[in-house]
Amino acid sequence: MRPHFRLNAPGLKPRRQQLRNLAPDTERAIWSKLRKSQLGEKFRRQYSADGYVVDFYCPRIRLAIEIDGRQHQSAISKKYDNYRDRYLQAFNIKTLRFNNTEVVNDISLVIDRIKLSLPLLD
């Protein structure tokens, strides 16, 4: 039997709000490209999937997007991120990861990679 899985749990709302308010410039830059269905899909910002909060989430296609800062470069953080991605994948949620440097150096390439993960529009 599959365990109960909660999306956007009410108990995590304060944490999601805090993360939105403290979003780094790289997340704000990506959000400016994702918001208002600019890519043809509706994305949510700081969305929770079970106990985890992902930077961006598209519910219709179950796609999470993470923008990783320096804190994600340590071996422990990479191991945690890998576990978290596999956990979400068990619930059919795909995770795309980009680091801050990619966003700063070539946001167009990051957006193109996101577009490749979206279903073709009719």
Rosetta blueprint (number, residue, H / E / L):
1 M L
2 R L
3 P L
4 H L
5 F L
6 R L
7 L E
8 N L
9 A L
10 P H
11 G H
12 L H
13 K H
14 P H
15 R H
16 R H
17 Q H
18 Q H
19 L H
20 R H
21 N H
22 L L
23 A L
24 P L
25 D H
26 T H
27 E H
28 R H
29 A H
30 I H
31 W H
32 S H
33 K H
34 L H
35 R H
36 K H
37 S H
38 Q L
39 L L
40 G L
41 E L
42 K L
43 F L
44 R E
45 R E
46 Q E
47 Y E
48 S E
49 A E
50 D L
51 G L
52 Y E
53 V E
54 V E
55 D E
56 F E
57 Y E
58 C E
59 P L
60 R L
61 I L
62 R L
63 L E
64 A E
65 I E
66 E E
67 I E
68 D E
69 G L
70 R H
71 Q H
72 H H
73 Q L
74 S L
75 A H
76 I H
77 S H
78 K H
79 K H
80 Y H
81 D H
82 N H
83 Y H
84 R H
85 D H
86 R H
87 Y H
88 L H
89 Q H
90 A L
91 F L
92 N L
93 I L
94 K E
95 T E
96 L E
97 R E
98 F E
99 N E
100 N H
101 T H
102 E H
103 V H
104 V H
105 N H
106 D L
107 I H
108 S H
109 L H
110 V H
111 I H
112 D H
113 R H
114 I H
115 K H
116 L H
117 S L
118 L L
119 P L
120 L L
121 L L
122 D L
